[in-house]
């Protein structure tokens, strides 16, 4: 149901502002790539993998042991993360080691963790009381 507190009571579009903001928007292909990155971060197992790798490079065997997962499950998730360039692989003989792809991944994970920590201590925003005669 439409809540009148969530939208303007009148329609009055500032065309100058709208045009300026449209010109400043992130390109559609970049938005899609970013959404894919956030979708990858929407899985708790993948976030745990990134968390472990934020401490340093590990082989698949050790990564699976730290997370108490099968090597197959970890490899499956790493393949997806590698495709999104969130992690990189390095082969050393018969071993494959994984690390976060670059500093941006560490920063992204850190900013997400800060956001979650802040949200946990901040009280939930209360809704403004309904206007007289309005229906919620």
Phi, psi and omega in degrees: 000143181288131179254120184294344178282352184256003181213161179294151176279337178231156177259115179215101186267129176270092186300324179298313180294318180299314180297317180297317180290321177299321180292335183268355183294151176293137179302150185303318181293327177289321177299317180297315179296319179294319178298322177297320178297313179294326177297319178298322180283355179279358180254122182303323180296317180294322177296319178297320178298313179297322178299312180298314182290343177292345178267352178142170182292141178217152172280163182301320180301311181292321178299316178297320180294317180300320185269358183055047178235164176286154177298326179297315180296318180294315180301319179300313181292321180296324178300316179294314181296325178291320178299331178267005180060036175268332175229160176231153181249151175221122178269134175229096184066240181265003182255147174240124180253143179240148176214162173297143187295319179198181183298332180299324180293318177298315180297317180298315178297316180297318179294321177297318179295320177297318180298315180296317180296318179294319181295329181290330182261345180274133179294149179298143178290133178271145176286147175291147178299149181294145176291153178304131176081357179272156181250136177256000000 
